[in-house]
Amino acid sequence: MNLLSIGGSDPSSGAGIQSDVKAFSSLEMYGLTVLTTITSQNTSRFGLIHPIPKKILKNQLDFVFSDFTIDGIKIGMVYDSEIIKIIHNKIKKLSIPIVVDPIIKSTTGKMLIKKSAVNDLKNYLFPLATAVTPNKFEAEFITGKKITNKESLKKVAEKIREMGPKNVVITGVELKKKYISDFLLAEKIYVFNRRKLKTVSHGSGCNYSSSLLTFMAQGKSISDSVKLAQNFAWESIKNSQKLGKGVTIAQRKKNTLFSELSEAINNFSKIRGISKEIPECQTNFVFSKKYPRTLKDILGISGRIVKTGDSVTKIGNLEYGGSKHVAAATLEMNKKFPQIRSAINVKFQKRTITNLEKNGFIVASYDRAKEPKSIKSKDGHSIKWGVKNVLKDFKTPPDAIFHKGYFGKEPMIIIFGTTPKVVLDKVSKIFIN
């Protein structure tokens, strides 16, 4: 998916479009940018602000939209009214998720929008927003109302929604001692609480709004998206680093599951002739957390690895719960052999079974004709039943499990390993001659 950040530049890369691109990338999105303002700032202080010439701003927008399909937009720093109106005119007819993060003041205290432009922000951009994400200070500034308790918080959110956005998210409110709350006004009211961190960091708000856009663009509900965004931002604050002389910079800790699986998928797609090994139901590649309990603990592709001519392409994003069948097989395998956390499915061919055995791999199979009727009637239970029955007689984990199909069911081979790299090494030995 392609997500567009429209906002200001931060040379410290703690906030602004640089932060957005990092967040998009960490969530397997492709980030594009349209620059509205150049700033001079670091972790200690703020310097000059220079709005991008309006002709260049328009040109950036025209070039991005003429070449890319945009799946979602985040709007951050919009310094003056001209910038706001140019953006409005370009995106007013779009029907994609739009998050407006009303940037009012920097972490170091500098005003980032002209007072004369605040009304235009509310009048032109808020009505286009799927969600607006002010923090407590920004919500008070926009409405002129103080937030002192849950009731006043609700009234402020309602006042903001009267300005046109579909959903209102007010972040960073202290409703309970030692806890920080995010308040969502959608079809109903939601309050999400996390334990407050003592760290003051630069860029957590940008992480929040850019991750919120990502989750909404993936089709998640607004409430689920807010909950996930809160967690994303909280983790970025928790893992913030003191890279300069002032406040820390919020950092999303590298997710090794994501990076390892993504690298393995990329290398799998480069195997010569691998498109011949993709089954009709296509291929998924998964990697589980340690000690998974459900399919939601297993990372997989929300779409599939599909044939594209003589090559293959990953369609969809890496998500927990993104795979059903290959993940179910991995979950069942992991119950008996906790070291096995990764798997991939490939097309059933006799030569593949022969190559597995020639390379010394342990191969097992089950017969779907023997599957109980009660299992056949439950979608997704066949693989669980098959793997569970195969493993009864094994004291060490098999490298691959296959079945030869049944009425209306495609035969399949699933190759297992401790990590995606181990699975890929097995695949490479089988298919690279």
NUDOLUM-945131 format. One line per field, with one value per residue (C-alpha): residue in one letter; x, y, z. Coordinates in Angstrom, 3 decimals. Example, Ala and Ser with C-alpha at 12.3 -4.5 7.8 and 13.67 -1.06 7.14 Angstrom:
<pts>
residu = (A;S) $
X = (12.300;13.670) $
Y = (-4.500;-1.060) $
Z = (7.800;7.140) $
</pts>
This chain:
<pts>
residu = (M;N;L;L;S;I;G;G;S;D;P;S;S;G;A;G;I;Q;S;D;V;K;A;F;S;S;L;E;M;Y;G;L;T;V;L;T;T;I;T;S;Q;N;T;S;R;F;G;L;I;H;P;I;P;K;K;I;L;K;N;Q;L;D;F;V;F;S;D;F;T;I;D;G;I;K;I;G;M;V;Y;D;S;E;I;I;K;I;I;H;N;K;I;K;K;L;S;I;P;I;V;V;D;P;I;I;K;S;T;T;G;K;M;L;I;K;K;S;A;V;N;D;L;K;N;Y;L;F;P;L;A;T;A;V;T;P;N;K;F;E;A;E;F;I;T;G;K;K;I;T;N;K;E;S;L;K;K;V;A;E;K;I;R;E;M;G;P;K;N;V;V;I;T;G;V;E;L;K;K;K;Y;I;S;D;F;L;L;A;E;K;I;Y;V;F;N;R;R;K;L;K;T;V;S;H;G;S;G;C;N;Y;S;S;S;L;L;T;F;M;A;Q;G;K;S;I;S;D;S;V;K;L;A;Q;N;F;A;W;E;S;I;K;N;S;Q;K;L;G;K;G;V;T;I;A;Q;R;K;K;N;T;L;F;S;E;L;S;E;A;I;N;N;F;S;K;I;R;G;I;S;K;E;I;P;E;C;Q;T;N;F;V;F;S;K;K;Y;P;R;T;L;K;D;I;L;G;I;S;G;R;I;V;K;T;G;D;S;V;T;K;I;G;N;L;E;Y;G;G;S;K;H;V;A;A;A;T;L;E;M;N;K;K;F;P;Q;I;R;S;A;I;N;V;K;F;Q;K;R;T;I;T;N;L;E;K;N;G;F;I;V;A;S;Y;D;R;A;K;E;P;K;S;I;K;S;K;D;G;H;S;I;K;W;G;V;K;N;V;L;K;D;F;K;T;P;P;D;A;I;F;H;K;G;Y;F;G;K;E;P;M;I;I;I;F;G;T;T;P;K;V;V;L;D;K;V;S;K;I;F;I;N) $
X = (0.000;1.089;0.549;1.162;2.485;1.800;3.671;6.805;10.402;12.285;16.074;16.393;14.091;12.287;8.987;7.479;7.557;10.807;9.168;6.094;8.128;9.955;6.645;5.094;8.145;8.168;4.559;5.314;3.822;5.424;5.627;5.410;5.865;4.729;6.627;4.726;7.386;11.111;12.063;15.296;15.080;16.882;16.159;16.853;15.394;13.505;14.901;13.417;10.275;10.127;6.901;7.431;6.584;2.961;3.833;6.171;3.601;1.003;3.586;4.523;0.880;0.254;3.282;2.537;-1.124;-0.443;1.932;0.838;-2.314;-2.639;-4.307;-4.318;-3.167;-1.778;-1.736;0.607;2.148;0.213;1.771;-0.531;-3.891;-2.546;-1.044;-4.329;-6.395;-4.044;-4.217;-7.989;-8.472;-6.340;-7.859;-11.439;-12.964;-10.982;-12.655;-9.678;-8.688;-7.403;-5.864;-5.414;-2.922;-3.388;0.199;0.061;3.274;6.593;7.913;10.388;7.571;7.529;4.170;3.922;0.807;-0.102;-3.011;-4.712;-4.684;-6.322;-9.878;-8.993;-7.529;-10.882;-13.009;-11.125;-9.291;-11.288;-14.381;-12.216;-10.802;-11.655;-10.022;-8.380;-5.775;-5.131;-3.363;-4.843;-3.155;-4.156;-7.759;-7.991;-6.351;-8.710;-11.880;-10.928;-12.207;-10.291;-10.177;-10.354;-12.260;-13.960;-17.113;-15.239;-13.149;-16.329;-17.642;-14.377;-14.433;-18.050;-17.175;-14.364;-16.643;-19.063;-16.238;-16.700;-14.364;-15.905;-13.965;-12.152;-9.177;-7.805;-4.495;-2.389;-5.086;-4.501;-7.815;-6.286;-3.166;-0.128;-2.101;-2.367;-5.603;-6.638;-10.266;-12.118;-15.429;-16.760;-20.150;-19.743;-17.159;-14.005;-11.254;-7.932;-5.534;-1.823;0.562;2.248;5.921;8.138;10.099;9.508;10.177;10.124;7.951;5.528;2.533;3.671;4.159;0.632;-1.103;0.924;0.366;-3.338;-3.562;-1.758;-4.175;-7.220;-5.851;-5.525;-9.272;-9.287;-12.096;-11.481;-11.537;-9.054;-6.890;-6.764;-5.883;-3.079;-1.832;-1.697;0.413;2.667;3.257;3.697;6.353;8.112;8.280;9.432;12.241;13.147;16.838;18.855;20.499;21.002;21.618;17.940;14.836;14.887;13.613;10.799;11.992;10.015;12.033;12.893;10.466;12.704;9.758;8.709;12.228;13.196;9.990;10.078;13.667;12.835;9.802;11.947;14.610;11.964;10.597;14.067;14.452;14.629;11.526;9.775;6.511;6.134;5.941;3.029;-0.226;-3.615;-4.572;-1.302;1.427;1.740;4.862;4.498;6.572;5.218;5.888;7.351;4.698;1.766;-1.733;-3.875;-3.507;-3.212;0.214;1.462;2.726;1.646;0.695;-2.808;-2.959;-0.664;2.496;1.034;2.241;2.903;4.000;7.316;7.873;6.020;4.771;3.704;0.155;-0.937;0.854;2.518;0.005;-0.542;-3.422;-2.711;-2.603;-5.202;-4.203;-0.376;-0.581;-2.914;-0.378;2.423;0.389;-0.314;3.332;4.486;2.305;4.439;7.696;7.963;11.151;9.200;7.864;7.898;6.371;5.539;3.187;4.173;2.561;2.340;4.556;6.119;9.524;9.374;8.787;11.676;13.972;13.031;13.950;17.138;18.292;17.758;14.647;12.006;8.734;5.321;1.836;-1.827;-4.838;-7.690;-10.050;-9.845;-10.830;-13.933;-17.090;-17.242;-13.843;-14.653;-17.655;-15.575;-13.581;-9.913;-9.983;-8.667;-5.027;-5.147;-6.550;-4.038;-0.920;-2.037;-2.544;0.783;2.738;1.441;4.240;7.049;9.653;11.441;9.703;9.281;10.650;7.601;4.041;1.914;-1.463;-2.640;-5.906;-9.500;-12.737;-12.486;-9.339;-5.965;-2.994;-0.395;3.099;3.991;7.660;8.534;11.518;12.644;12.877;11.999;15.665;15.762;12.586;14.073;17.288;15.198;13.214;16.446;17.917;14.752;14.216;17.697;19.531) $
Y = (0.000;3.566;6.097;9.801;12.119;15.815;17.903;19.631;18.503;17.856;17.627;15.653;13.004;12.775;14.138;15.393;13.575;11.792;10.208;9.278;7.479;5.484;4.497;3.510;1.436;-0.380;-1.394;-2.675;0.352;2.437;6.051;9.010;12.636;16.105;18.807;21.863;23.510;23.407;23.816;24.194;22.228;19.718;17.961;21.112;24.048;25.269;27.663;28.998;28.052;28.431;27.496;25.748;28.037;27.416;26.587;23.809;22.509;22.191;20.593;17.990;17.032;16.835;14.638;12.235;11.763;11.414;8.483;6.604;5.025;6.572;4.351;6.859;10.358;11.847;15.636;17.137;20.608;23.125;26.455;28.936;29.311;29.065;25.652;24.476;25.597;24.029;20.680;20.942;21.556;18.545;15.935;17.118;14.501;11.500;8.609;7.102;7.242;10.693;11.479;15.111;15.613;19.285;20.308;23.448;23.544;21.659;19.606;22.448;25.039;26.714;27.583;25.628;27.210;30.861;31.938;33.294;29.784;27.883;28.597;27.457;24.250;23.592;24.730;23.153;20.065;18.785;18.046;15.821;13.801;10.221;11.015;14.013;13.313;16.323;15.829;17.418;20.784;20.872;19.925;22.736;25.206;24.322;24.560;27.178;24.772;23.221;19.480;18.789;15.491;12.856;14.937;18.023;15.732;14.404;17.947;19.021;15.944;16.664;20.280;19.118;16.647;19.489;20.865;17.969;15.003;11.549;10.471;12.397;10.983;13.041;11.634;11.925;12.696;11.818;10.515;8.077;8.451;6.829;6.158;7.954;7.766;8.150;9.145;8.133;9.630;7.468;5.764;5.497;6.514;4.494;5.119;3.303;3.343;2.605;3.025;6.431;6.531;9.159;9.760;13.003;12.161;13.895;12.403;10.150;12.092;11.584;7.883;7.750;9.442;7.711;4.261;5.065;5.804;2.541;0.424;2.183;1.750;-1.975;-2.045;-2.272;-0.615;2.818;1.428;-1.345;1.140;3.544;0.741;-0.458;3.100;3.721;0.614;1.603;5.089;3.772;1.320;4.104;6.209;3.215;2.600;6.271;7.136;10.150;10.852;14.593;16.888;17.539;15.344;11.748;10.739;8.196;5.032;2.025;-0.983;-3.168;-6.076;-9.039;-11.214;-8.698;-8.146;-11.843;-12.945;-10.041;-10.850;-14.539;-13.726;-11.408;-14.104;-16.760;-14.608;-14.467;-18.245;-19.052;-20.852;-20.650;-19.630;-23.303;-24.272;-21.976;-23.944;-22.863;-21.571;-19.556;-19.513;-18.110;-17.847;-17.508;-16.827;-17.296;-15.535;-17.758;-19.930;-18.901;-19.429;-18.466;-17.650;-13.981;-14.813;-15.860;-13.378;-14.057;-12.357;-10.881;-11.746;-14.361;-14.903;-15.173;-16.023;-13.040;-14.566;-16.327;-14.622;-14.274;-11.255;-10.690;-9.340;-7.874;-6.951;-8.854;-9.059;-11.125;-13.410;-12.786;-16.518;-19.134;-22.541;-22.401;-20.662;-23.388;-26.039;-24.106;-23.643;-27.382;-28.244;-25.740;-27.369;-30.510;-28.987;-25.399;-24.764;-24.920;-21.424;-20.962;-22.641;-22.222;-24.111;-25.151;-27.056;-30.835;-32.608;-36.068;-34.700;-32.288;-35.184;-37.049;-34.019;-33.616;-37.233;-37.063;-34.132;-36.134;-34.298;-36.076;-36.200;-37.182;-37.367;-37.832;-39.034;-36.544;-39.367;-40.541;-37.157;-37.331;-35.701;-33.458;-32.026;-31.646;-29.492;-26.981;-24.567;-24.470;-27.596;-30.048;-28.989;-28.928;-32.469;-33.698;-32.280;-33.405;-36.986;-37.059;-35.923;-38.666;-41.021;-38.458;-37.722;-35.169;-32.645;-33.600;-31.111;-31.392;-32.685;-33.321;-34.675;-35.736;-33.855;-35.035;-34.115;-30.403;-30.107;-29.318;-31.481;-29.570;-29.654;-27.589;-27.135;-26.279;-24.804;-22.953;-19.618;-18.281;-18.512;-22.199;-22.793;-20.880;-22.932;-26.113;-24.690;-23.663;-27.173;-28.678;-26.326;-25.078;-27.738) $
Z = (0.000;-0.710;2.080;1.620;4.329;3.718;6.260;7.434;7.366;10.608;10.083;13.334;11.791;15.112;13.801;10.547;7.240;8.120;11.152;9.115;6.475;9.179;10.765;7.423;6.544;9.892;9.220;5.708;3.928;1.190;2.294;-0.098;0.948;-0.047;1.770;3.058;5.210;5.881;9.538;11.453;14.682;16.841;20.137;22.171;20.279;17.254;14.654;11.441;9.503;5.735;3.879;0.564;-2.389;-3.352;-6.963;-5.790;-3.283;-6.062;-8.344;-5.714;-5.234;-8.981;-9.592;-6.731;-7.625;-11.349;-10.827;-7.694;-6.337;-2.884;-0.266;2.593;3.526;6.724;6.979;9.537;9.637;7.483;8.394;6.659;4.953;1.412;2.152;3.664;0.678;-1.879;-0.071;0.264;-3.441;-4.348;-2.015;-1.442;-3.773;-2.521;-0.727;1.109;4.802;5.745;9.128;10.072;12.882;13.864;14.585;16.722;18.719;18.668;21.582;22.169;22.308;18.864;17.248;13.991;12.513;12.074;14.270;11.163;9.648;12.529;11.336;7.830;9.251;10.932;7.980;5.072;6.354;9.333;7.171;4.914;7.799;8.594;11.920;13.579;16.267;18.518;21.815;24.943;24.372;20.690;21.461;24.032;21.649;18.782;20.855;23.438;26.105;29.008;29.609;33.337;33.532;31.373;30.934;29.698;27.468;25.877;25.285;23.656;21.379;20.425;19.627;17.358;15.602;14.872;12.712;10.288;10.942;11.011;14.117;16.834;18.746;21.653;22.848;25.967;28.549;32.200;33.524;36.013;38.122;36.511;33.310;29.993;28.018;24.395;23.902;20.739;19.699;16.863;16.622;20.380;22.984;23.647;26.194;25.832;28.797;29.017;31.918;31.698;30.794;32.401;29.204;27.281;23.653;20.289;17.534;19.416;18.086;14.504;15.190;16.534;13.601;10.879;12.416;12.856;9.138;8.354;10.357;8.879;5.342;6.066;6.663;10.441;12.388;13.880;17.426;16.603;14.707;17.663;20.059;17.778;17.205;20.945;21.364;18.451;19.906;23.461;22.281;20.375;23.554;25.593;23.100;22.592;22.374;23.432;20.095;20.552;23.516;24.292;24.546;23.386;19.949;19.811;18.097;16.988;18.119;15.172;14.960;14.187;13.207;10.558;9.249;9.186;7.476;5.028;4.044;3.575;1.399;-0.706;-1.180;-1.896;-4.719;-6.283;-6.623;-10.311;-11.560;-8.196;-9.879;-10.936;-7.254;-6.343;-5.835;-7.176;-3.708;-3.773;-1.105;2.386;4.534;8.303;11.413;14.912;18.163;20.852;22.479;20.259;21.611;18.619;14.921;15.942;17.401;13.964;11.393;7.823;4.569;4.561;0.863;-0.648;-2.666;-6.170;-9.654;-11.901;-15.196;-14.660;-11.302;-7.996;-6.050;-2.465;-2.449;0.871;4.069;6.876;9.689;12.804;11.887;8.194;7.441;8.264;6.945;7.027;10.391;11.705;10.661;12.358;15.521;15.745;15.048;17.690;20.360;20.226;18.999;20.347;18.381;15.090;14.410;10.644;7.582;3.903;1.593;-1.933;-4.778;-4.384;-6.907;-6.672;-7.632;-4.683;-2.272;-3.922;-3.593;0.064;0.794;-1.304;0.813;3.995;5.157;7.214;5.303;6.681;5.192;6.048;4.100;3.835;2.860;6.483;7.813;10.062;8.701;11.766;10.808;7.098;7.940;9.904;7.772;8.722;10.925;8.300;8.520;12.310;12.323;9.737;11.408;14.858;13.641;11.793;14.831;17.163;16.159;15.845;18.511;16.331;14.073;10.401;7.886;5.643;5.789;2.717;1.651;-1.808;-1.649;-1.716;-3.511;-4.247;-2.103;-3.643;-2.576;-0.611;0.878;3.944;4.807;8.411;10.232;13.324;11.476;8.004;7.054;7.937;5.924;2.991;3.174;2.879;-0.026;-1.776;-1.474;-2.940;-5.868;-6.814;-8.804) $
</pts>
